[in-house]
Amino acid sequence: MEQEAPVGVTEGGNARGLLLSRIASAVGPLLLLASLAALPLISPSPNTVRLLFVTLTLVTASVGWNLLGGFGGQVSFGFAVFYGLGAYTTALSINGGIRPLLAFLLGAAVAALASLLIGLPTFRLKGPYFAIATIGVSEAVRVVMTNVPWTGGASGYRIVEKVRFYQMHHYYAALGLAALAVGISILVRRSKLGLALIAIREDQDAASDLGVNPFAAKLLAHAVAAALAGGAGGVYARYAAFIDPDGVFAFRNGIAILLMPIIGGIGTIWGPVIGAFVYGLIHEEVVANFPQAHLLIFGTVLILIILFEPGGVMGLLQKSFRFIRARSSVGAHP
């Protein structure tokens, strides 16, 4: 006769596993933040700092997109608009004598305002129609900015600061903004807005019947997400000191911002962060080695993730943890 496992053993194993999981989820992000903040102690090369800087700006944009596309299920290809508007607003503000921090805030505010103007008509569309509309808006804004003379048009716009360039100052600005973005994502996910967005993602009509205002919830999430993307564009613009429409408003930027949460795990807190690090750290190598085929490579990766692991890297990690926990529970049985 097969002997049953004592209840205390099973409950104790589950309790220990849950406790370890909570400790890891709390300590892990703090260790990552501390490691990134302590980077100057190891005297990294300027190229390493540059690569991490770019990756951190991508983290902010990725986390921002996830608020709308991951929590709310609204697939937008147009976040390059907010990234570019934040970049140009920040550039114009700094050249106008405004301090960088305030310039970043202005860039985020202009992006949020633009999100309302874009969201008011487009959120009346559903499914693929909304996605197509965001593509049209993105390309329209890029063409307009290419022909605006007071921002340099297609020739681009240069930022002229009268202070000495310190690479680590820019790095810490990107790190602070990325940490703020993750904090906002956690707050939104645990708020009534987060619950409303998830309800809209699962079934908008049912959410509306339960008292959720889908239009208002999507507009608010869109504004917060756009502000983060605009802030990321502003931080990048100050570092680069030169921007042009085909760079910051490029459609490939909108695709990249969408791709990163999918790689890491759409609709999760840490998936967009992981996806941004994966994309940011390998993107340049892929482009350098496959200049004519890098878009095909990333497109193939996207298709494979959707087909075999829709949960992305986070989905794989969760399955691995469940497998290990199940094996540990089996090993605990006498």
C-alpha atoms as a printed R data frame, in Angstrom:
    type eleno elety resid chain resno       x      y       z
1   ATOM     1    CA   MET     A     1   0.000  0.000   0.000
2   ATOM     2    CA   GLU     A     2   1.383  3.407  -1.013
3   ATOM     3    CA   GLN     A     3   2.108  5.675   1.914
4   ATOM     4    CA   GLU     A     4   0.746  9.207   1.785
5   ATOM     5    CA   ALA     A     5   3.021 12.152   2.472
6   ATOM     6    CA   PRO     A     6   2.443 13.827   5.829
7   ATOM     7    CA   VAL     A     7   0.417 16.955   5.504
8   ATOM     8    CA   GLY     A     8   2.970 18.961   7.454
9   ATOM     9    CA   VAL     A     9   5.758 18.016   5.051
10  ATOM    10    CA   THR     A    10   3.835 19.154   1.987
11  ATOM    11    CA   GLU     A    11   2.576 22.349   3.607
12  ATOM    12    CA   GLY     A    12   6.027 23.095   4.995
13  ATOM    13    CA   GLY     A    13   7.623 22.654   1.562
14  ATOM    14    CA   ASN     A    14   5.051 24.901  -0.082
15  ATOM    15    CA   ALA     A    15   5.449 27.534   2.644
16  ATOM    16    CA   ARG     A    16   9.237 27.523   2.292
17  ATOM    17    CA   GLY     A    17   8.958 27.762  -1.482
18  ATOM    18    CA   LEU     A    18   6.529 30.680  -1.218
19  ATOM    19    CA   LEU     A    19   8.769 32.443   1.303
20  ATOM    20    CA   LEU     A    20  11.860 32.003  -0.876
21  ATOM    21    CA   SER     A    21   9.928 33.243  -3.903
22  ATOM    22    CA   ARG     A    22   8.832 36.397  -2.065
23  ATOM    23    CA   ILE     A    23  12.355 37.052  -0.775
24  ATOM    24    CA   ALA     A    24  13.796 36.625  -4.271
25  ATOM    25    CA   SER     A    25  11.196 38.946  -5.802
26  ATOM    26    CA   ALA     A    26  11.985 41.635  -3.225
27  ATOM    27    CA   VAL     A    27  15.757 41.316  -2.976
28  ATOM    28    CA   GLY     A    28  16.553 40.562  -6.624
29  ATOM    29    CA   PRO     A    29  15.500 43.971  -8.039
30  ATOM    30    CA   LEU     A    30  17.314 45.796  -5.228
31  ATOM    31    CA   LEU     A    31  20.506 43.862  -5.945
32  ATOM    32    CA   LEU     A    32  20.212 44.686  -9.652
33  ATOM    33    CA   LEU     A    33  19.685 48.381  -8.916
34  ATOM    34    CA   ALA     A    34  22.598 48.433  -6.458
35  ATOM    35    CA   SER     A    35  24.861 46.700  -8.978
36  ATOM    36    CA   LEU     A    36  24.010 49.186 -11.723
37  ATOM    37    CA   ALA     A    37  24.419 52.125  -9.335
38  ATOM    38    CA   ALA     A    38  27.849 50.865  -8.235
39  ATOM    39    CA   LEU     A    39  29.082 50.547 -11.805
40  ATOM    40    CA   PRO     A    40  31.682 53.388 -11.534
41  ATOM    41    CA   LEU     A    41  33.536 51.424  -8.867
42  ATOM    42    CA   ILE     A    42  34.820 48.971 -11.490
43  ATOM    43    CA   SER     A    43  35.844 51.736 -13.938
44  ATOM    44    CA   PRO     A    44  33.992 50.408 -16.996
45  ATOM    45    CA   SER     A    45  34.966 51.425 -20.510
46  ATOM    46    CA   PRO     A    46  33.063 54.332 -22.115
47  ATOM    47    CA   ASN     A    47  31.554 51.935 -24.638
48  ATOM    48    CA   THR     A    48  30.194 49.709 -21.844
49  ATOM    49    CA   VAL     A    49  28.615 52.720 -20.152
50  ATOM    50    CA   ARG     A    50  27.143 53.857 -23.469
51  ATOM    51    CA   LEU     A    51  25.644 50.417 -24.114
52  ATOM    52    CA   LEU     A    52  24.112 50.271 -20.635
53  ATOM    53    CA   PHE     A    53  22.832 53.831 -20.989
54  ATOM    54    CA   VAL     A    54  21.012 52.981 -24.209
55  ATOM    55    CA   THR     A    55  19.655 49.793 -22.641
56  ATOM    56    CA   LEU     A    56  18.274 51.698 -19.645
57  ATOM    57    CA   THR     A    57  16.462 54.171 -21.899
58  ATOM    58    CA   LEU     A    58  14.977 51.163 -23.690
59  ATOM    59    CA   VAL     A    59  13.879 49.750 -20.321
60  ATOM    60    CA   THR     A    60  11.873 52.911 -19.640
61  ATOM    61    CA   ALA     A    61  10.192 52.883 -23.056
62  ATOM    62    CA   SER     A    62   9.507 49.137 -22.826
63  ATOM    63    CA   VAL     A    63   7.958 49.388 -19.363
64  ATOM    64    CA   GLY     A    64   5.859 52.333 -20.543
65  ATOM    65    CA   TRP     A    65   4.493 50.422 -23.543
66  ATOM    66    CA   ASN     A    66   3.653 47.476 -21.293
67  ATOM    67    CA   LEU     A    67   1.275 49.635 -19.226
68  ATOM    68    CA   LEU     A    68  -0.974 49.983 -22.256
69  ATOM    69    CA   GLY     A    69  -0.108 46.997 -24.414
70  ATOM    70    CA   GLY     A    70   0.616 44.457 -21.690
71  ATOM    71    CA   PHE     A    71  -1.832 45.332 -18.923
72  ATOM    72    CA   GLY     A    72  -4.501 46.788 -21.202
73  ATOM    73    CA   GLY     A    73  -4.044 44.646 -24.312
74  ATOM    74    CA   GLN     A    74  -3.928 47.670 -26.659
75  ATOM    75    CA   VAL     A    75  -1.237 46.902 -29.261
76  ATOM    76    CA   SER     A    76   0.291 50.197 -30.380
77  ATOM    77    CA   PHE     A    77   3.003 50.574 -33.025
78  ATOM    78    CA   GLY     A    78   3.179 54.328 -32.496
79  ATOM    79    CA   PHE     A    79   5.319 54.850 -29.399
80  ATOM    80    CA   ALA     A    80   8.118 56.272 -31.530
81  ATOM    81    CA   VAL     A    81   5.914 59.397 -31.698
82  ATOM    82    CA   PHE     A    82   6.166 59.938 -27.936
83  ATOM    83    CA   TYR     A    83   9.843 59.025 -27.832
84  ATOM    84    CA   GLY     A    84  10.563 61.539 -30.598
85  ATOM    85    CA   LEU     A    85   8.386 64.308 -29.164
86  ATOM    86    CA   GLY     A    86  10.115 63.912 -25.810
87  ATOM    87    CA   ALA     A    87  13.500 64.080 -27.519
88  ATOM    88    CA   TYR     A    88  12.700 67.247 -29.507
89  ATOM    89    CA   THR     A    89  10.965 68.996 -26.601
90  ATOM    90    CA   THR     A    90  13.927 68.316 -24.348
91  ATOM    91    CA   ALA     A    91  16.396 69.461 -27.001
92  ATOM    92    CA   LEU     A    92  14.532 72.711 -27.639
93  ATOM    93    CA   SER     A    93  14.133 73.338 -23.894
94  ATOM    94    CA   ILE     A    94  17.821 72.828 -23.101
95  ATOM    95    CA   ASN     A    95  18.859 75.106 -25.952
96  ATOM    96    CA   GLY     A    96  16.376 77.629 -24.584
97  ATOM    97    CA   GLY     A    97  18.212 77.734 -21.252
98  ATOM    98    CA   ILE     A    98  15.999 75.364 -19.249
99  ATOM    99    CA   ARG     A    99  17.724 73.014 -16.821
100 ATOM   100    CA   PRO     A   100  17.918 69.362 -17.956
101 ATOM   101    CA   LEU     A   101  15.631 67.910 -15.271
102 ATOM   102    CA   LEU     A   102  12.865 70.381 -16.086
103 ATOM   103    CA   ALA     A   103  13.493 69.779 -19.797
104 ATOM   104    CA   PHE     A   104  12.931 66.038 -19.254
105 ATOM   105    CA   LEU     A   105   9.670 66.781 -17.437
106 ATOM   106    CA   LEU     A   106   8.543 69.040 -20.280
107 ATOM   107    CA   GLY     A   107   9.356 66.302 -22.779
108 ATOM   108    CA   ALA     A   108   7.274 63.834 -20.784
109 ATOM   109    CA   ALA     A   109   4.405 66.336 -20.487
110 ATOM   110    CA   VAL     A   110   4.325 67.064 -24.239
111 ATOM   111    CA   ALA     A   111   4.325 63.325 -24.959
112 ATOM   112    CA   ALA     A   112   1.448 62.793 -22.515
113 ATOM   113    CA   LEU     A   113  -0.535 65.612 -24.116
114 ATOM   114    CA   ALA     A   114   0.082 64.119 -27.556
115 ATOM   115    CA   SER     A   115  -1.147 60.754 -26.276
116 ATOM   116    CA   LEU     A   116  -4.484 62.323 -25.378
117 ATOM   117    CA   LEU     A   117  -4.836 63.923 -28.800
118 ATOM   118    CA   ILE     A   118  -4.002 60.611 -30.452
119 ATOM   119    CA   GLY     A   119  -6.002 58.445 -28.061
120 ATOM   120    CA   LEU     A   120  -9.269 60.392 -28.266
121 ATOM   121    CA   PRO     A   121  -9.995 59.230 -31.843
122 ATOM   122    CA   THR     A   122  -7.992 55.983 -32.010
123 ATOM   123    CA   PHE     A   123  -9.348 54.374 -28.833
124 ATOM   124    CA   ARG     A   124 -12.749 54.301 -30.460
125 ATOM   125    CA   LEU     A   125 -11.264 51.623 -32.723
126 ATOM   126    CA   LYS     A   126 -10.738 48.017 -31.693
127 ATOM   127    CA   GLY     A   127  -8.297 45.232 -32.491
128 ATOM   128    CA   PRO     A   128  -6.266 45.549 -35.692
129 ATOM   129    CA   TYR     A   129  -7.901 48.859 -36.610
130 ATOM   130    CA   PHE     A   130  -6.349 50.524 -33.582
131 ATOM   131    CA   ALA     A   131  -2.931 49.042 -34.400
132 ATOM   132    CA   ILE     A   132  -3.133 50.214 -38.020
133 ATOM   133    CA   ALA     A   133  -4.185 53.689 -36.910
134 ATOM   134    CA   THR     A   134  -1.116 53.992 -34.664
135 ATOM   135    CA   ILE     A   135   1.132 53.087 -37.601
136 ATOM   136    CA   GLY     A   136  -0.481 55.837 -39.691
137 ATOM   137    CA   VAL     A   137  -0.107 58.422 -36.925
138 ATOM   138    CA   SER     A   138   3.541 57.493 -36.402
139 ATOM   139    CA   GLU     A   139   4.450 57.896 -40.051
140 ATOM   140    CA   ALA     A   140   2.436 61.117 -40.359
141 ATOM   141    CA   VAL     A   141   4.259 62.721 -37.416
142 ATOM   142    CA   ARG     A   142   7.642 61.656 -38.823
143 ATOM   143    CA   VAL     A   143   6.847 63.249 -42.191
144 ATOM   144    CA   VAL     A   144   5.633 66.461 -40.534
145 ATOM   145    CA   MET     A   145   8.738 66.746 -38.368
146 ATOM   146    CA   THR     A   146  10.924 66.188 -41.431
147 ATOM   147    CA   ASN     A   147   9.460 69.354 -42.938
148 ATOM   148    CA   VAL     A   148   9.422 71.638 -39.867
149 ATOM   149    CA   PRO     A   149  12.149 74.247 -40.508
150 ATOM   150    CA   TRP     A   150  12.630 75.591 -36.952
151 ATOM   151    CA   THR     A   151  13.697 72.145 -35.698
152 ATOM   152    CA   GLY     A   152  16.112 71.614 -38.550
153 ATOM   153    CA   GLY     A   153  13.768 69.509 -40.651
154 ATOM   154    CA   ALA     A   154  15.397 66.460 -42.203
155 ATOM   155    CA   SER     A   155  18.852 67.848 -41.339
156 ATOM   156    CA   GLY     A   156  18.236 67.317 -37.634
157 ATOM   157    CA   TYR     A   157  18.686 69.423 -34.523
158 ATOM   158    CA   ARG     A   158  21.762 69.852 -32.327
159 ATOM   159    CA   ILE     A   159  21.813 70.423 -28.562
160 ATOM   160    CA   VAL     A   160  24.413 72.931 -27.365
161 ATOM   161    CA   GLU     A   161  25.120 72.821 -23.619
162 ATOM   162    CA   LYS     A   162  27.614 75.097 -21.894
163 ATOM   163    CA   VAL     A   163  28.577 72.457 -19.346
164 ATOM   164    CA   ARG     A   164  31.230 69.777 -19.579
165 ATOM   165    CA   PHE     A   165  30.096 66.348 -20.759
166 ATOM   166    CA   TYR     A   166  30.191 63.703 -18.006
167 ATOM   167    CA   GLN     A   167  29.071 60.332 -19.298
168 ATOM   168    CA   MET     A   168  28.194 58.974 -15.857
169 ATOM   169    CA   HIS     A   169  25.776 61.868 -15.224
170 ATOM   170    CA   HIS     A   170  23.796 60.759 -18.267
171 ATOM   171    CA   TYR     A   171  24.039 57.136 -17.173
172 ATOM   172    CA   TYR     A   172  22.584 57.908 -13.730
173 ATOM   173    CA   ALA     A   173  19.792 59.946 -15.324
174 ATOM   174    CA   ALA     A   174  18.838 56.913 -17.426
175 ATOM   175    CA   LEU     A   175  19.113 54.595 -14.403
176 ATOM   176    CA   GLY     A   176  16.940 56.856 -12.260
177 ATOM   177    CA   LEU     A   177  14.291 57.126 -14.960
178 ATOM   178    CA   ALA     A   178  14.268 53.353 -15.498
179 ATOM   179    CA   ALA     A   179  13.857 52.753 -11.756
180 ATOM   180    CA   LEU     A   180  11.013 55.297 -11.684
181 ATOM   181    CA   ALA     A   181   9.337 53.555 -14.627
182 ATOM   182    CA   VAL     A   182   9.451 50.168 -12.890
183 ATOM   183    CA   GLY     A   183   8.097 51.748  -9.693
184 ATOM   184    CA   ILE     A   184   5.198 53.289 -11.613
185 ATOM   185    CA   SER     A   185   4.525 49.938 -13.296
186 ATOM   186    CA   ILE     A   186   4.304 48.207  -9.908
187 ATOM   187    CA   LEU     A   187   1.964 50.891  -8.541
188 ATOM   188    CA   VAL     A   188  -0.283 50.767 -11.611
189 ATOM   189    CA   ARG     A   189  -0.441 46.962 -11.547
190 ATOM   190    CA   ARG     A   190  -1.590 47.008  -7.890
191 ATOM   191    CA   SER     A   191  -4.039 49.889  -8.340
192 ATOM   192    CA   LYS     A   192  -7.643 50.058  -9.474
193 ATOM   193    CA   LEU     A   193  -6.376 51.292 -12.830
194 ATOM   194    CA   GLY     A   194  -4.285 48.131 -13.207
195 ATOM   195    CA   LEU     A   195  -7.260 45.909 -12.389
196 ATOM   196    CA   ALA     A   196  -9.392 47.877 -14.851
197 ATOM   197    CA   LEU     A   197  -6.802 47.500 -17.608
198 ATOM   198    CA   ILE     A   198  -6.534 43.744 -17.071
199 ATOM   199    CA   ALA     A   199 -10.325 43.458 -17.148
200 ATOM   200    CA   ILE     A   200 -10.373 45.417 -20.413
201 ATOM   201    CA   ARG     A   201  -7.687 43.154 -21.858
202 ATOM   202    CA   GLU     A   202  -9.631 40.012 -20.994
203 ATOM   203    CA   ASP     A   203 -13.087 41.234 -22.067
204 ATOM   204    CA   GLN     A   204 -13.823 44.905 -22.623
205 ATOM   205    CA   ASP     A   205 -17.582 44.493 -22.835
206 ATOM   206    CA   ALA     A   206 -17.721 42.504 -19.601
207 ATOM   207    CA   ALA     A   207 -15.484 45.066 -17.895
208 ATOM   208    CA   SER     A   208 -17.803 47.827 -19.022
209 ATOM   209    CA   ASP     A   209 -20.799 45.937 -17.628
210 ATOM   210    CA   LEU     A   210 -19.021 45.728 -14.276
211 ATOM   211    CA   GLY     A   211 -18.619 49.497 -14.071
212 ATOM   212    CA   VAL     A   212 -15.209 50.017 -15.687
213 ATOM   213    CA   ASN     A   213 -14.894 52.962 -18.070
214 ATOM   214    CA   PRO     A   214 -12.678 51.450 -20.788
215 ATOM   215    CA   PHE     A   215 -12.184 54.694 -22.691
216 ATOM   216    CA   ALA     A   216 -11.034 56.675 -19.637
217 ATOM   217    CA   ALA     A   217  -8.816 53.848 -18.352
218 ATOM   218    CA   LYS     A   218  -7.075 53.460 -21.704
219 ATOM   219    CA   LEU     A   219  -6.574 57.205 -22.064
220 ATOM   220    CA   LEU     A   220  -4.996 57.444 -18.603
221 ATOM   221    CA   ALA     A   221  -2.718 54.448 -19.179
222 ATOM   222    CA   HIS     A   222  -1.781 55.836 -22.591
223 ATOM   223    CA   ALA     A   223  -0.810 59.173 -21.046
224 ATOM   224    CA   VAL     A   224   1.383 57.596 -18.346
225 ATOM   225    CA   ALA     A   225   3.012 55.268 -20.883
226 ATOM   226    CA   ALA     A   226   3.639 58.127 -23.311
227 ATOM   227    CA   ALA     A   227   5.169 60.268 -20.559
228 ATOM   228    CA   LEU     A   228   7.671 57.508 -19.791
229 ATOM   229    CA   ALA     A   229   8.532 57.075 -23.458
230 ATOM   230    CA   GLY     A   230   8.897 60.853 -23.828
231 ATOM   231    CA   GLY     A   231  11.175 61.003 -20.807
232 ATOM   232    CA   ALA     A   232  13.317 58.240 -22.288
233 ATOM   233    CA   GLY     A   233  13.554 60.164 -25.562
234 ATOM   234    CA   GLY     A   234  14.588 63.302 -23.708
235 ATOM   235    CA   VAL     A   235  17.332 61.553 -21.737
236 ATOM   236    CA   TYR     A   236  18.648 60.012 -24.948
237 ATOM   237    CA   ALA     A   237  18.543 63.316 -26.839
238 ATOM   238    CA   ARG     A   238  20.650 65.101 -24.229
239 ATOM   239    CA   TYR     A   239  23.242 62.320 -24.320
240 ATOM   240    CA   ALA     A   240  23.389 62.156 -28.123
241 ATOM   241    CA   ALA     A   241  23.369 65.993 -28.479
242 ATOM   242    CA   PHE     A   242  21.959 65.524 -31.979
243 ATOM   243    CA   ILE     A   243  18.608 64.153 -33.154
244 ATOM   244    CA   ASP     A   244  16.800 63.916 -36.476
245 ATOM   245    CA   PRO     A   245  13.284 62.749 -37.481
246 ATOM   246    CA   ASP     A   246  14.461 59.595 -39.238
247 ATOM   247    CA   GLY     A   247  16.288 58.625 -36.040
248 ATOM   248    CA   VAL     A   248  13.935 59.280 -33.118
249 ATOM   249    CA   PHE     A   249  10.627 59.028 -35.026
250 ATOM   250    CA   ALA     A   250  11.666 55.960 -37.057
251 ATOM   251    CA   PHE     A   251   9.072 53.217 -37.383
252 ATOM   252    CA   ARG     A   252  11.743 50.691 -36.337
253 ATOM   253    CA   ASN     A   253  11.793 52.387 -32.913
254 ATOM   254    CA   GLY     A   254   8.086 51.724 -32.511
255 ATOM   255    CA   ILE     A   255   8.652 48.087 -33.453
256 ATOM   256    CA   ALA     A   256  11.548 47.782 -30.982
257 ATOM   257    CA   ILE     A   257   9.493 49.286 -28.138
258 ATOM   258    CA   LEU     A   258   6.741 46.746 -28.860
259 ATOM   259    CA   LEU     A   259   9.142 43.821 -29.322
260 ATOM   260    CA   MET     A   260  10.958 44.144 -25.988
261 ATOM   261    CA   PRO     A   261   7.990 43.373 -23.685
262 ATOM   262    CA   ILE     A   262   7.073 40.424 -25.894
263 ATOM   263    CA   ILE     A   263  10.600 39.009 -25.619
264 ATOM   264    CA   GLY     A   264  10.642 39.395 -21.840
265 ATOM   265    CA   GLY     A   265   7.036 38.618 -21.020
266 ATOM   266    CA   ILE     A   266   4.129 40.845 -21.940
267 ATOM   267    CA   GLY     A   267   1.769 41.908 -19.168
268 ATOM   268    CA   THR     A   268   4.286 41.265 -16.374
269 ATOM   269    CA   ILE     A   269   6.296 43.658 -14.212
270 ATOM   270    CA   TRP     A   270   9.789 42.394 -14.990
271 ATOM   271    CA   GLY     A   271   9.253 40.992 -18.477
272 ATOM   272    CA   PRO     A   272   9.702 44.380 -20.216
273 ATOM   273    CA   VAL     A   273  12.887 44.971 -18.187
274 ATOM   274    CA   ILE     A   274  14.354 41.605 -19.157
275 ATOM   275    CA   GLY     A   275  13.297 42.058 -22.774
276 ATOM   276    CA   ALA     A   276  14.910 45.499 -22.937
277 ATOM   277    CA   PHE     A   277  18.203 44.143 -21.575
278 ATOM   278    CA   VAL     A   278  18.153 41.233 -24.030
279 ATOM   279    CA   TYR     A   279  17.344 43.507 -26.975
280 ATOM   280    CA   GLY     A   280  19.602 46.373 -25.916
281 ATOM   281    CA   LEU     A   281  22.671 44.225 -25.315
282 ATOM   282    CA   ILE     A   282  22.453 42.189 -28.538
283 ATOM   283    CA   HIS     A   283  20.850 44.643 -30.960
284 ATOM   284    CA   GLU     A   284  24.045 46.384 -32.036
285 ATOM   285    CA   GLU     A   285  25.878 43.102 -32.574
286 ATOM   286    CA   VAL     A   286  23.048 41.732 -34.680
287 ATOM   287    CA   VAL     A   287  22.849 44.901 -36.775
288 ATOM   288    CA   ALA     A   288  26.637 45.025 -37.225
289 ATOM   289    CA   ASN     A   289  26.907 41.383 -38.287
290 ATOM   290    CA   PHE     A   290  23.679 41.197 -40.290
291 ATOM   291    CA   PRO     A   291  23.039 44.730 -41.614
292 ATOM   292    CA   GLN     A   292  20.627 43.559 -44.301
293 ATOM   293    CA   ALA     A   293  18.879 40.850 -42.328
294 ATOM   294    CA   HIS     A   294  18.566 42.120 -38.747
295 ATOM   295    CA   LEU     A   295  14.870 42.962 -39.129
296 ATOM   296    CA   LEU     A   296  14.253 39.468 -40.492
297 ATOM   297    CA   ILE     A   297  16.080 37.992 -37.489
298 ATOM   298    CA   PHE     A   298  14.078 39.956 -34.929
299 ATOM   299    CA   GLY     A   299  10.856 39.195 -36.812
300 ATOM   300    CA   THR     A   300  11.667 35.498 -36.738
301 ATOM   301    CA   VAL     A   301  12.380 35.680 -33.000
302 ATOM   302    CA   LEU     A   302   9.008 37.395 -32.470
303 ATOM   303    CA   ILE     A   303   7.155 34.680 -34.432
304 ATOM   304    CA   LEU     A   304   8.916 31.887 -32.536
305 ATOM   305    CA   ILE     A   305   8.080 33.458 -29.163
306 ATOM   306    CA   ILE     A   306   4.415 33.861 -30.091
307 ATOM   307    CA   LEU     A   307   4.213 30.268 -31.366
308 ATOM   308    CA   PHE     A   308   6.146 28.411 -28.684
309 ATOM   309    CA   GLU     A   309   6.321 30.604 -25.575
310 ATOM   310    CA   PRO     A   310   3.853 33.524 -25.515
311 ATOM   311    CA   GLY     A   311   5.002 34.285 -21.981
312 ATOM   312    CA   GLY     A   312   8.506 35.144 -23.208
313 ATOM   313    CA   VAL     A   313  11.518 34.836 -20.913
314 ATOM   314    CA   MET     A   314   9.315 35.292 -17.834
315 ATOM   315    CA   GLY     A   315   7.122 32.434 -18.994
316 ATOM   316    CA   LEU     A   316  10.148 30.171 -19.323
317 ATOM   317    CA   LEU     A   317  11.406 31.173 -15.878
318 ATOM   318    CA   GLN     A   318   8.030 30.562 -14.260
319 ATOM   319    CA   LYS     A   319   7.791 27.106 -15.831
320 ATOM   320    CA   SER     A   320  11.306 26.321 -14.645
321 ATOM   321    CA   PHE     A   321  10.514 27.419 -11.078
322 ATOM   322    CA   ARG     A   322   7.314 25.358 -11.055
323 ATOM   323    CA   PHE     A   323   9.245 22.313 -12.287
324 ATOM   324    CA   ILE     A   324  11.939 22.742  -9.630
325 ATOM   325    CA   ARG     A   325   9.321 23.260  -6.920
326 ATOM   326    CA   ALA     A   326   7.434 20.156  -8.038
327 ATOM   327    CA   ARG     A   327  10.629 18.091  -7.972
328 ATOM   328    CA   SER     A   328  11.458 19.447  -4.523
329 ATOM   329    CA   SER     A   329   7.997 18.517  -3.247
330 ATOM   330    CA   VAL     A   330   8.360 15.000  -4.649
331 ATOM   331    CA   GLY     A   331  11.799 14.671  -3.044
332 ATOM   332    CA   ALA     A   332  10.374 15.750   0.334
333 ATOM   333    CA   HIS     A   333   7.908 12.835   0.379
334 ATOM   334    CA   PRO     A   334   9.111  9.801   2.368
